Amino acid sequence: MRFLYIGSHDLLSRHELGFLASLSVLGSVNAIQLGGETEIKKLRVGSDNGVWTVPLYRIPCEGILHIHKCVNTIKRLVDPEEYGFIFVTPRMPTLTANLLLNKRRPIVLRLWSVRAAKVINNMLLGCYRDLLIFIPSVLANLSYISSSTFTMTLDNATYMSASKIYPVFANRIIKVYPPYGYVIKNSIATHESKILEIVDRGDYILGFTILSKKGVYFEVEAKPQAETLYLLAKKSDIDVILAGSTSEDWRREFPYIEPPRNLHIIGRGFGDYLLERLYRNAKMVVVPITFLSISNRFLEALFYGKPVITTGYVKYLHPELIHGMHVYISDNIVEDALKLLKEEYMLKTLEQGAKEAYTKFFSTKHNAEAVKKLIFSALHAL
């Protein structure tokens, strides 16, 4: 079978790249990315099932007023009638697919958030503007879900909220946790030998935070994550790697706090080759989930099979994951992480549990099986 995937900037996110790898097992996949300069190229996508080549068509799409122009451009590039299933992400991709196909093919919506369902949680975190977009969010998602044959949610919180808010479509909404994927590039970025020396030495705590974020996401997510890694380094003699931010970022946001010598702020923009080494040699990965939405870093840590310590939000996103087996769920990450470092048996258990969780709940094989069921359901309905 042939599949068409239509997305926007989200097409290159880790969870969507993993899904492209899942589809590649079942047939050929073409991907269309709305936005940016016109470009036709081949993506080499890697995941737990190997490396796959996916043709990518990037086309300009300036907004809903120019949607017919987008549709006509797509028709010049591909023949929609050749594809058995169409997968889309919300907003413009969903609208474009419906104009393109006019219900002649099953459309599957990839939904990773219903913002309206998280209004109370997000307001508690300081996102007060969520109250203003509550009704628009409910209506927008109603439009996306009602115009799709099936809706595939990527976490339990989204699945539960979508099923309750839109009960008339509940039998068309399923929950499938996403696999992890990445684009394989020919060039490998070079890095300071000091960083590689620390990575090759291994047995460090690994964490990511982006101190260049702005607004509530900086205050609620990036800054607290940086503070957690700082305290872990200060209260222990183990190496702690803070990735995703630069030393300049640190000095700008924490001008009066000198990082301990065992806190290594290694920057951002490195390739997947170094990223894999960062995970492979880590003793533990700190992933403090802050918002009720899919965490690519959490998915990444499970993919690489590392002991993960995280926050209680994971219980709402992935309730199948067991505390102390698949992940360590903590209300005080600093103190619990320091205790875990002394418990080799628990770290080994968490390592095996992370691998088991990814294989059982997130893998490309699990996603491919879910797509097979959707295909069967669609054919049975004809």
NORGIQUI-V321332 format. One record per run of one state. SS is the DSSP state (h for helix, s for strand, l for the rest). FROM is the first residue (numbers start at 1). TO is the last residue. If there is no record, write none. Layout:
BEGIN
ss->(SS/SS)
from->(FROM/FROM)
to->(TO/TO)
END
This chain:
BEGIN
ss->(l/s/l/h/l/h/l/s/l/s/l/s/l/h/l/h/l/s/l/h/l/s/l/h/l/h/l/h/l/s/l/h/l/h/s/l/s/l/h/l/s/l/h/l/s/l/s/l/h/l/s/l/h/l/s/l/h/l/s/l/h/l/s/l/s/l/h/l/h/l/h/l)
from->(1/2/8/9/13/14/27/28/35/39/48/50/60/64/78/80/83/85/90/92/102/106/112/115/125/128/132/134/147/150/154/156/166/167/173/176/182/184/193/202/204/209/215/235/240/244/245/246/247/254/263/268/272/281/282/288/296/304/308/311/314/318/323/324/327/330/333/341/344/363/364/382)
to->(1/7/8/12/13/26/27/34/38/47/49/59/63/77/79/82/84/89/91/101/105/111/114/124/127/131/133/146/149/153/155/165/166/172/175/181/183/192/201/203/208/214/234/239/243/244/245/246/253/262/267/271/280/281/287/295/303/307/310/313/317/322/323/326/329/332/340/343/362/363/381/382)
END
